[in-house]
Amino acid sequence: MAVDPPGSQPSTFWDGVRAGVPFAIAGGMLSISFGVVAQQAGFSALEAILMSLVVYAGSAQFTAVAILAAGGGAAAAISAATLMNSRFLAMGAALGPSLPGGPLKRAAQGQTVVDASWALASRGDGTFDRSMLFGSSAMQFLTWQTGTVIGALSADLIGDPNRLGLDALFPAFFLALLMAEARTGRARAVAALGGLIALALVPFAPAGVPVLVAGAAALVGLTRSARADIAKAQS
């Protein structure tokens, strides 16, 4: 059974909703771009809306649409999207011990995880605030779906989403998450290592592979953290 650490102040669902507002606004604007791009790639408005509703993963959705638009098959699009989302394996493993219930119940709760909600829910000590996770994810889910509907139904009116600066939102969004998470020297070192790995692989690796391999940088931080805990316990 997951419990709050001693001395911590439990958050409420609405605390999570409020914390998720800035990321929800950015995600909503980004999803407008997705709705437009999906339409331009040959999706119907309904198909674009259903994809956001079922998949709900920005990077995976953009990747899949780009591959399909370039003439790739459904299998290639699904494979690339799966690789793009492989980071959630590590995120889920870290989150799991903070969730109550058996494996199936924890897996169901884990479906609420998106990048920003995971970062917001992290307490910084290896545990996660479940109410913060649920509240911030709910807010982001709402604006992502709303933005997709707007983009899909207004694609002809909006035209090229890049002229509105929407293309800059994606990197800015993840940079904001990184800055929020990299609070220690070790975290910054791990982030830098992961970035270098991804940059080295981007020119020749398939979509998603750089993200997957860059995740190995987290093992460096995990190993150092484990050694520090052992040393502290022995002292």
WOHURA-V812225 format. One record per backbone hydrogen bond with DSSP energy under -0.5 kcal/mol. NH is the residue of the N-H (numbers start at 1). CO is the residue of the C=O. Records with the same first field share a line. If there is no record, write none. Layout:
NH: CO ; CO
This chain:
8: 5
10: 8
16: 12
17: 13
18: 14
19: 15
20: 16
21: 17 ; 18
24: 20
25: 21
26: 22
27: 23
28: 24
29: 25
30: 26
31: 27
32: 28
33: 29
34: 30
35: 31
36: 32
37: 33
38: 34
39: 35
40: 36
41: 37
42: 39
43: 38
48: 44
49: 45
50: 46
51: 47
52: 48
53: 49
54: 50
55: 51
56: 51
61: 57
62: 58
63: 59
64: 60
65: 61
66: 62
67: 63
68: 64
69: 65
70: 66
71: 68
72: 67
77: 73
78: 74
79: 75
80: 76
81: 77
82: 78
83: 79
84: 80
85: 81
86: 83
87: 84
88: 85
89: 86
90: 86
91: 87
92: 88
93: 89
94: 90
95: 91
96: 92
97: 93
98: 95
99: 96
106: 102
107: 103
108: 104
109: 105
110: 106
111: 107 ; 108
112: 109
113: 110
118: 114
119: 115
120: 116
121: 117
122: 118
123: 127
129: 121
130: 128
133: 129
134: 130
135: 131
136: 132
137: 133
138: 134
139: 135
140: 136
141: 137
142: 138
143: 139
144: 140
145: 141
146: 142
147: 143
148: 144
149: 145
150: 146
151: 147
152: 148
153: 149
154: 150
158: 154
159: 155
161: 159
163: 160
164: 161
165: 162
166: 161
168: 165
169: 166
170: 166
171: 167
172: 168
173: 169
174: 170
175: 171
176: 172
177: 173
178: 174
179: 175
180: 176
181: 177
182: 178
183: 181
188: 184
189: 185
190: 186
191: 187
192: 188
193: 189
194: 190
195: 191
196: 192
197: 193
198: 194
199: 195
200: 196
201: 197
202: 198
203: 199
204: 201
205: 201
209: 206
210: 206
212: 208
213: 209
214: 210
215: 211
216: 213
217: 214
218: 215
219: 216
220: 216 ; 217
221: 217
222: 218
223: 219
224: 220
225: 221
226: 222
227: 223
228: 224
229: 225
230: 226
231: 227
232: 228
233: 229
234: 230
235: 231
